[in-house]
């Protein structure tokens, strides 16, 4: 048997283009269990090729529409032709990303070096939001290296190192805090009479046999003040260069100042409240 997968692209002005995406064959006589349905490798290849064709045709029309000046509705000229690499959930795709010259009707000073890149404005970090969110979700559940390995095993996206997974997880966290009204690193003018509560807990992570050689103690917590978004923190006390600085920073971002009382709730381990007391000093 043979299957042919085709993609039909319809533009906004009615043009239709049919593109062959892939061909797959399976024998009937002598069929084995390993040949039933799509394999992971075939599925990854199919998704990657489909993503490439969809993204390239989509960006072509997007760039063409962006050339239309909003003021005079004339077609602006292309300043140069270049490409841009975009990381997506189904592969890293290279697309055309030309720069468009400013329209004479808006370039009143007759500047020569005035242009714009629609694709750079659309995806400034060259990564789709969906890929970044999935990387952050997996990184929140697994170690960064394991999250990167799972992602590259199941999906045809470009293999990512642990540093990229960590940076994008922090980026998503910062975006969420910003949308919730919390500003990382900012000082809040909180009500000085509002009760400040810090909840703190510790965990002992045992080394994975064959992968790690030592155990790790981890401390996590959050600072709550009425009317403010909770501020969370986490650290490995034995590995952090200044463990108290992390706790003190979380307190300060919630409006703590020397002399202000803090209520500490912990799991009963004596060392954890002692760490907070040392931080507020």
FENBEL-V666800 format. One record per helix or strand. SS is the DSSP state (2 for helix, 1 for strand). FROM is the first residue (numbers start at 1). LEN is the number of residues. If there is no record, write none. Layout:
# FENBEL-V666800
SS_FROM_LEN / SS_FROM_LEN
This chain:
# FENBEL-V666800
1_2_9 / 1_16_10 / 2_33_3 / 2_40_27 / 1_68_1 / 1_75_1 / 1_78_3 / 1_83_6 / 1_91_6 / 1_99_3 / 1_115_2 / 2_118_5 / 1_127_1 / 2_129_13 / 2_144_11 / 2_162_19 / 1_196_10 / 1_216_10 / 1_231_5 / 2_243_11 / 1_263_3 / 2_270_11
